[in-house]
Amino acid sequence: MNWNLFVTELVAGITHGSVYALIALGYSMVYGILKLLNFAHGDVYMVGAYIGYGWITVFGGSFAMHANPVLILVLMFVTAMIGCGLLGMMIERFAYRRLRSAPRIAPLITALGVSFFLENAAQLVLGAQQQQYNPFGWLKGPIALHGWKLPSGVLLSYAHAIIVAGTIVLCVLLTWFVQRTQTGKAMRAVSFDREAAAMMGIDVDRVIVVTFFIGSALAGAAGVFNGIEYSQVFPTMGFQAGLFAFTAAVVGGIGNLPGSVAGGVLIGLAESFSTGYLSSTFQQAIVFAILIAVMLVRPSGLFGRAAVQKV
Amino acid sequence: MSEQNLPGRPDEAQVPKVGVDAWVATHAERVHATRLQQWIAQVPRPAFYLAFGIAAALLPAITNDGYVIRVGFDTVLYMLLALGLNIAVGYAGLLDLGYVAFFGIGAYGYAMLSSPKFGIHLDTLFVIPIAIIGTAIVGFLVAIPSRRLLGDYLAIVTLFFLQLFVTVTQNGNKISVLGLTRGYDVTGGPNGIPDLDNWDLAGLKIGSLNGYYYAMLVTFLLCLGAVYLIDQSRTGRAWKSLREDPLAAELMGMPVNRLKILAFAIGAGIGGLAGTLFAGLNGAVFSADFDVPTLIIVYAMLILGGAGSIGGVILGALVVNVSLEVLRTPGHATWIFYVALLAGLLAKLRPWRVLAVVLGGTIAFGYAVHAVATSAWPSGVHGEPSIGGWLGRGLSGWQLEPTQPRNIGNWAFIALVLAVLVLTLLQGWWRRLALIPTLYLASFVWDNRLVVEPSITRLILIGVILIVLMNARPQGLLGSARVEIV
């Protein structure tokens, strides 16, 4: 067995799985609260990647950076998260809010429209071609500490480490927020029973806005992560990422936050091993097969509890 | 109808009879209808379909222009597609996002069975049933995993299915069994399948564009009749009842799952049928024709016309396809833009004083901006307007035309989106005042940026149509029924 290939694919799978996990969290949070499948979420992720790309251009383009790379990375993250959070809030306010009591199909079709609009507006404004996203040579280099080196052939770069560590930090922060703060408690209450929460004096509108902000901010971070790992951005990148991340959320149990993260990593691993051992054209088929299998065998997801529907 | 004849609300004086909500039952009488609307309501629906059929059949008699006939063919094709989608979305309330994949399967099925690709040249009379039944079976298989689940899951499974279909057809030129055998060429990959046979219905060969137009029209009218009959039948009523309230339908003893899967499969079958016609006329199939943009366009047609309404399907496809076609020529597109803007203002701004203030304000605002820009920013007024003629000359004195419109146009586009969003938050006179610069900005963005890139602009417009319609008029132009997804 080729261990180098195995470890490389494992690392790539966990890294990309982290990106899916961050996107899946947003899907899961919005679905938990509004029971809405937010198709536009993948495109919010795309916008996040482009915000990061914007800073690279501002600081001299891909290959001639003239500023401290750590500073730029921090700038990219903070602005991508805030920008995407605001975008998510706007989408909620202007596209979904009026449809909250409408038949279920209405917000779904609106979400399709928002996704399509964002994708094509990005194509108009930013151009359809792929943009290079590779500002920091050292990020892509293999990790080396005090003379200790990885075996040659294993690809474990600083970018991988940053992505996984960043995802863990964001997940810990999110867990703290949802479990320990007043707003987090309100979020769980609204997700459990919106009407009862409203009767208890919870400002449901505010909770929903906060949910969209946080979910979209996580997608923005995922966009930058994806950018520093895969080195390119393009306007339609959100479509497949959104599809895979939604699958991750379903696999983990939609509405269940730890489940979404686990589902994301699982999908990332499935994608990377199928690319490494079969061929990249199979990855969609394999992820689709996982989705169908989970839906047939365990519709509530691997970590979700079976939903009891009240009538 | 006078004011006194209106029935009061049931909770006022009279108590409704058990099982009958009088207020709801008399809804139609209370709706204020003009003489024309009353007359239209009395004409049986099939008469309209027949009238449409006759009018459409006259198109080749009116014009010899191949381009116009081709647009007519595409429009009727979209009508057929929207008709099939309407069964799943409008009748049964299932959000089918893999619909164009069935269209593609029909087209690829036709291509494989009547081309030199595999040396098979079947009679089209056999290919059509194979395509319809084959796609319906695939639709059945796709619907099965999500039959017990929420409609949202069906949406994501079908969307994934569409994505998979595109990937498979794009990479289907080297399909091997688990990487063990040599690669077989099944779908031609990115090159598609060329050199398809023409339709051959037991010796009746269809070779010309007009021939295909009539074949398309006849097929559509037959399907329209069939769908109308299904709509009126027990099954049609069952679909609508399960769309309105699946729980109540189930309690009434309806086989909800079977009905849903049936609707899904029939819709898929119609998609497959449309695919055979599309492939027959084009003479080649490419996977790019069966991707998400096509799906969204068909959805926009369905939603614009009104999901659940057969007449809405015809109207929606006609309006969307013809306007998208007109948008291709910048000269026409600019005309359409200003006419549509004016029509929208005429319809929305009442009384006429408001309209006069907004229109006059916009024109004055434009000249003021233009005058300031002439001295402050000379390169902002020396570009070319997108259109010639007197409209273009008028525009060049009023609208800013930068010599390098690309960058500023992009920023203006973003500003326009934000301005429109802010506009929806304002009320009363503030909104009317804010409308003036927004209109000017819209005209600027259109003239300098959107009209230059028609292929992206049409897709952006489709997205906007979906968002705005769903928020402002979810029932579309002709629909009345509410659509519930389960």
Interface residues (C-beta under 8 A of the other chain):
Chain A: Y31 K35 L37 M90 F94 A95 R98 L99 A102 P103 R104 I105 A106 P107 L108 I109 T110 L112 G113 V114 S115 F116 F117 L118 E119 N120 A121 Q123 L124 V125 F239 Q240 L243 F246 T247 V250 L278 S279 T281 Q284 A285 V287 F288 L291 I292 M295 L296 P299 V311
Chain B: V89 G93 L95 L97 P145 S146 R148 L149 G151 D152 Y153 A155 I156 V157 L159 F160 F161 Q163 L164 T167 V168 N171 L178 G179 L247 V292 I296 Y299 I303 A307 N410 F413 I414 V417 L421 T424 R449 L450 E453 I456 T457 L459 I460 I462 G463 V464 I465 L466 I467 M470 N471 P474 R482 V483 E484 I485 V486
